[in-house]
Amino acid sequence: MPKKIVQSEFEVFDDINALSENDQILFKSAIKACDNAYAPYSHFFVGAATRVEGKIYFGNNQENAAYPSGICAERSLIYWLGANFPHTQIDVIAVAAREESSNHDLPVTPCGACRQALLEYEIKQKKPIKLLFRGSDKKIWVSPSINNLLPIAFTEDNLHE
C-alpha cells in the first residue's frame, strides 16, 4: 500500500522583536485582545487581530455556560470581517493565547473548527493568509498559509464528488 507524507513548515522567531514592525504591532494587538476575552470556565484567553485598510480589528474567545455555545477568537474575528468587509483581502492574522496558571512549550494553534473557517476565507479570497501564533515560551511561529495547518482539508471540491 503506498504511503503519502504530508508536511508543514513554519518559521520560528525567538521573540516578537524579530518580526517586521507591522507584524509586531499586529501581534501586540492580538495579545491585547486576550484582555477582552470572556473565559470564566476554561480560563484560557485567546485574542486574534488583523489589519484591514490600515485599521486593526480584533476577535477573542467568548464562552458560555452552555458549552459549546461560545466561539473562538479566530472565528469571531473572521466572521465579523466577513459580515462587515465581505470583499476585503486579509494578508495576515495574529493569534495570541494565555492561560491563568500554566505554560505551554508548543505554540497555541487555532482549533480544527477555526482552521476550517480560516481556510474557507483563504480559498474565498484566492490568496494565502499568513498566520502568526505563539505559546507561553514567547517564540513566534509563522505559517505562510492557513492551508499549511490543514493540508488535507474539506473544501467545496468534496461536495461535488
C-alpha positions in Angstrom: 0.0 0.0 0.0 1.5 3.4 -1.0 2.1 5.9 1.7 1.8 9.7 1.4 3.8 12.1 3.5 2.2 15.4 4.4 4.5 18.0 5.9 4.1 21.6 7.2 6.8 24.1 7.5 7.0 27.1 9.8 9.4 29.9 10.6 10.1 30.2 14.3 11.3 33.5 15.8 12.8 33.8 19.2 10.6 36.7 20.2 8.2 39.4 18.9 11.1 41.8 18.2 12.3 39.6 15.4 9.1 40.2 13.4 8.6 43.1 11.0 7.3 46.3 12.6 3.8 45.7 11.1 3.7 42.1 12.4 4.9 43.3 15.8 2.1 45.8 16.0 -0.4 43.2 14.9 0.8 40.6 17.3 0.8 43.0 20.2 -2.8 43.8 19.3 -3.7 40.1 19.4 -2.1 39.9 22.9 -4.2 42.9 24.0 -7.3 41.3 22.5 -6.8 38.5 25.1 -7.8 41.0 27.8 -11.3 41.3 26.4 -11.9 37.5 26.1 -14.7 36.1 28.2 -13.3 32.8 29.5 -14.8 32.3 33.0 -14.9 28.5 32.6 -11.7 27.5 30.8 -9.6 30.4 32.0 -7.9 30.2 28.6 -7.8 33.6 27.0 -7.3 33.9 23.2 -7.1 37.0 21.0 -6.8 37.4 17.3 -6.1 40.5 15.2 -5.8 41.5 11.6 -5.4 44.7 9.6 -8.0 45.8 7.1 -7.5 49.0 5.1 -4.9 50.2 7.6 -7.0 49.6 10.7 -6.6 46.7 13.2 -9.6 44.6 14.1 -9.8 42.1 16.9 -11.6 38.9 17.9 -11.4 37.0 21.2 -13.0 33.9 22.6 -16.4 34.3 24.2 -17.5 31.3 26.4 -21.0 30.3 27.5 -22.0 28.0 30.4 -24.0 26.0 27.7 -21.0 24.5 26.0 -20.4 24.6 23.0 -22.4 27.8 22.5 -19.3 30.0 22.7 -16.9 31.0 19.9 -13.2 31.0 19.4 -11.2 34.2 18.8 -10.3 33.3 15.3 -13.8 32.6 14.2 -15.2 35.7 16.0 -12.7 37.8 14.0 -13.1 36.1 10.6 -16.9 36.0 10.8 -17.1 39.6 11.9 -14.8 40.6 9.0 -16.9 38.6 6.5 -20.0 40.4 7.7 -18.6 43.9 7.7 -15.9 43.7 4.9 -17.1 40.8 2.7 -14.7 41.6 -0.2 -11.6 42.6 1.7 -8.3 40.8 1.3 -6.6 39.5 4.6 -2.9 39.3 4.5 -2.0 38.2 8.0 -3.7 37.2 11.2 -2.0 37.1 14.6 -3.3 34.8 17.4 -2.1 35.0 21.0 -3.2 32.9 23.9 -2.6 32.8 27.6 -3.7 30.6 30.4 -4.1 31.8 34.0 -2.0 29.0 35.6 0.3 27.1 33.2 2.8 27.5 30.4 2.9 25.7 27.0 6.2 25.0 25.3 4.4 24.5 22.0 2.6 27.3 20.2 -1.2 27.6 20.7 -2.6 26.9 17.2 -6.2 27.5 16.0 -8.5 24.6 16.8 -9.8 22.4 14.0 -13.0 24.4 13.5 -11.1 27.6 13.3 -8.6 26.2 10.8 -11.5 25.2 8.6 -13.2 28.6 8.9 -9.9 30.4 8.2 -9.1 28.2 5.3 -12.5 28.9 3.8 -11.7 32.6 3.8 -8.3 31.9 2.3 -9.9 29.9 -0.5 -12.6 32.6 -1.0 -10.0 35.4 -1.4 -7.8 33.2 -3.6 -4.7 34.3 -1.6 -2.8 32.8 1.3 -3.3 34.3 4.8 -0.1 34.4 6.9 -0.7 33.3 10.4 1.4 34.3 13.5 0.9 32.4 16.7 2.8 31.5 19.9 2.7 29.7 23.2 3.9 30.8 26.6 7.6 30.4 25.7 7.3 33.6 23.6 8.6 32.1 20.4 6.6 33.3 17.4 5.6 30.7 14.9 4.8 31.9 11.4 2.8 29.9 8.8 2.8 31.2 5.3 -0.8 29.9 4.7 -3.7 28.5 6.6 -3.6 25.6 4.2 -0.2 24.8 5.9 -2.1 24.0 9.1 -4.8 21.9 7.3 -3.1 20.4 4.3 -5.8 17.7 3.7 -8.8 20.0 4.0 -12.5 19.6 3.4 -13.3 22.0 0.6 -16.1 22.8 -1.9 -14.5 20.2 -4.1 -15.5 17.5 -1.6 -19.1 18.5 -2.0 -19.1 17.7 -5.7 -17.6 14.3 -5.7 
